[in-house]
């Protein structure tokens, strides 16, 4: 065989091998022609940048950016690419060893705001207030990073500090320096409003909230409670199993919440309660989110409670965490929550049965050994008591 024919044969073999390899990759990745073409575009852009950019390129950093861009393109504030530092941070969060500043945050339309401040926390100690807007974290504007990344940057090792640039209506923007600390807070408080109406405030849903709720109920029952107000205002949600545990105490027999994935796979949490024991009025506001909305939605759909206040936040999605290959990870929305009547609350919220504007009440609802409850100064609570008196 001549050298020319040998060369052509080698080139042809290499070409065919490449085609077979690419076809194999496409098959394994279940890529159709369109997806394969997009994959080629991605690789071409990567190689062009790597070969021609004016400075040396960090290939791993470039891949991190590509993955982050893919997640960002979803337009979902709860899905985020976690680089090595952020992934390590979120693992610490789930192990319960992280430090925080004692502030619940809300994320809407690119704005990060303080939903509530935990008493005796670093946030309260420096003077943060409900309604404050967080403009930057350690000098980085929040509009340049994903919402969940904002939360991760604020958390960290206990004893370390974080700088927050805060905007407050009617005041000049100010930098607050907070020292992170372990945040331990009781999430449920109870009190009798009068001789027959009880009041239960749930500030968030932690792993212990279910047990705390049962203790609160027992305490109020021992005082001859005939009905109660369940205050979920400024409650940003939390552990779904605690929400279900509480729902099983007060939601009638049947579905509480369904978790439905894109392919239709459904997981249903149910209650076996034969009959509700007390009339209930639930208080909601625009900062009531996630698990608090699920509980309110279940009570509303089963007609076990009347909802009073303002429309809730509208966070009804489920996230999962996938570890990757460089000690990084991917937090992705994989399902949505549905109420017993198959309502999806994500981006919609819970509309109250009776809408009542809020009056100016203290954002701090708990003080040591005591809870502030002022029916006369709180228009929403006053209406809830009125409705409850009609039910009893």
PyMOL commands that set and color helices and strands:
alter all, ss='L'
color gray80, all
select helices_A, chain A and resi 3-28+33-52+59-72+84-95+122-126+142-144+147-154+209-221+240-250+291-301+379-391
alter helices_A, ss='H'
color red, helices_A
select strands_A, chain A and resi 80-82+103-108+111-117+133-137+140-141+161-167+174-179+188-192+197-202+227-231+254-261+266-271+279-284+305-309+317-323+329-339+354-355+366-367+370-371
alter strands_A, ss='S'
color yellow, strands_A
deselect
rebuild
show_as cartoon
